[in-house]
Amino acid sequence: ARAARTPEALRAAGAPGLEAGHAARRPVQAARVYAPLLSDVAPAPALAAHAGLAARVLLMAGEAEAARDWAELAVEAGDPGLQAVLMLAGDDGAGDGPPLLEPGDEARLAAWLGERRDAAGVLLLTLADALDYTLPEETWLAFLEDAAVTPAMMPAPVVWQRLGRVAGDLRLGETVSLALLALDKVAPATMPPLTLQRVVSSLRLVGLEREARALAVEAALAHGV
């Protein structure tokens, strides 16, 4: 059957519940519940107002390929935050597919960060660095103007130090175990940016690119990007 393309169909698929889940900072739970329902709704211009939400839910649920058309619709409607998330996602989720956005989008990310010098912006800046995006020096310097020491729940020093060491030695099993310890008992919405940077960088060092990007996407969405 042809997928529905009307606002009524999207509401039936649970758009109000999705919005409530994100407002309550429980996007993972919302994604798990409602992402399967979106398979019956096809992106269309009439749904542009909800496209960003649909794309974010599908990305959170690990359905990057299904999120592609929704994301393109949202980007056309002007959603710079989603552009940033897509750049964190990197490709279609297969590990070797084409980018969700064109290469060289670092300038777009820098522009978005220039307008978002808040906690979400700090997180995006940190994750972009962990994923080796090249951002203008001016972007980093702009955040220094508002830099301040903030309390955060950090991993034990031994976990922090050993994670960097074993990842540098390409010891896969120990890296994964220590990454899990570093993130223990910390919800995605409250993960400190520095912890995420260390974990994402370490996972990439041992070849877990897809897993590193999935964590980056989940954290960004959980922070309301």
N, C-alpha and C positions, 0 to 999 in steps of 0.2 A: 504494500500500500504506500501511496505517496505521503511523505511526511508533511504534517500541517505547517503552515507558514503564517499563522495569524496570532495577534496578541492574546486572544482567548486560549489558543492552544498552549502558549507559553505559560499563562497563568495556571492552566490545568496541569502543566508539568511541574508546578510548584514554585514559581517565581517568588511569591510572597514568603514562602518558607526559606528559600535561598537567601533572600534579603535579610530575613530575621536572623538566620544563622550567621551571616557575615556581620551584622550589626552587633550580635552577641559575642563576636570574636571566637566563633566556633566554626570556621569555614571548612575544616576537615570533615567534621560530622555532617555538615550540610552537603558537602560534595558527595560523600558516600551514600547519602539517602537519595539525593535528587539527580545526580548525574545520569543514572540509567534512564530516567524519564525524559531527558533531553534528546535521546536517540530518536524519539518520535516527532521532534520539532526541527524543521529545517530553517537555517538562517535566511532572512529576507529583509529588505529595507524597512518593512513595517515593524520589525522587531529590533531596530537599531538601538532603541533606548535601553534594551535589555541585553544587548549583545556582549557588552563587557562583562556583565555578571555571568552569563552563560559560559563565556570563554574561560573565565577564572575558575568556575566550578569544575569544568572539564579538565583544565590543567591541574587543579588540585587533586583530582581523582586519577591523575596519570594518563588521561586520554588526550595527549597533545595533538594527535592527528585529527580527532573529532573536534578539537578546539580551533583548528586552523581557520575554517570558514567564518566562524563566529568572531574570531580575533580580527580577521581582515575587515569584517563589517564594523567592528568597534573602532578599529584604527581609522577607517574612513570617516567615521562619525566624530573623531577627535578624542582619543583616549590615550594620552601620553603615558599614564601609569601602566596601562596594559602593554604598550610598546616596550617599556622597561622590563616587564615580567617575561615577555616573549624573548627578549634578548638573553635573559638568564636561562630560559629553557633551551635555547640554542638551536635544536633541530626538531624533527617531528617525533622524537622519542625513540627512534630506532637506532640511534647512535651513529648513523652514517647517512642520514637523509638530508635534504636541503634545509637551509635555515627557514624558520617561520617568517623572518623578515630579511630584507636584503643585507648583505655584509656591509660593514662600515657604518653601522648605526650608533657607534659610540657618540657621535655628535648629538643625536637625538636624546640619548641617555643623559649626556652632560646638560642639555637644555632643560630636560625635566628636573634634574637635580638642582639646577639653578633656581627653580621656582619652588622647590620642596626641601628647604633646609630645616627639616624637622626630624623626628626619630625615624620615620620611614625613609627619609632621604639619606640619613646616616647609614642605615642598613643597606640600602641599594648601593651606595658608594663602596661600602665594605665588601659586599658580595661581588660587585663588578671587579674589584681589585683581585679577589680570590679566583675569579674566572678569567683573569688576564685581559680584561678590556683595557684599552688605552684611553684614558680620559685626560682632558687638558689640565695642565698644572693649575690653571685658574679655578677649576672646579674644586680641587682639593683646598686651595687657599681660601676660597669663599667660606668653606665650612670651618676654617680655623677662627673666623670672626665670632662664631657662636660656640666654640669648643669650651667644654667645661667637664670637670670630673663628676661622673654620675655613678651611683651605686649599682652593682649588678651581681647576679649569682654566677660566679665563675667556677670552673672545675678546680679540683684540687691541684696544687702546683705540680705534683708528681705526674698527674694525668696529662696536664698541659705540656710539660717538658717531654715526656716519653712519647706522646702522640707525634710531635714534630720530629723526634729522633727516629722512631721506627718507620714513619712514612718516608723520611729521607733515605732510609736503608731499603725501601721497597718491600717491607715485610707486611704482606697483605692481611693475614689473619690478625696480627697484633694491632694493626692500624684500625681495622673495623671494630675490634673489641674496645680499644681506647676511645674511638669516636663515639661509640654507644655510651661509654662511661661519661664522656664529656657532656653529652646531651641528656644524661639521666635526670629524670624528674623535672625537666624543663619543657614547658609547652612551647610550640612553635611561635606563639604570639609574644612570648617573653624571653626568647633566646637572645642573649647578649650578642651584638654584632661581632665582637672579637672572637667569641667562641665559635660562631658560625664560620668566620673567616678561616680559623685554624682547621676546623673539621672539613669544610669544603675543599680547602687547599690540599689537605692530607689525603682525602679520598681520591682527588684527581692525580696525585703523585703515584698512587698505586694502581692507576688504570680504571678507577671507578668513576668515569666521567659522567655517565648517565645518572648514577646515584647522587653524585655531588650536585648536579644541576637540579635534580628533583628536589633535593633538600633546600636548595637556594630558592626555588620557585615556591615551595610550601611556606618557607619562612617569610618571603616577601608578601605573599597573599595573606598570611595570617597577621601581618603587620598593617594590613589595610591598603597595600599598594594597588 
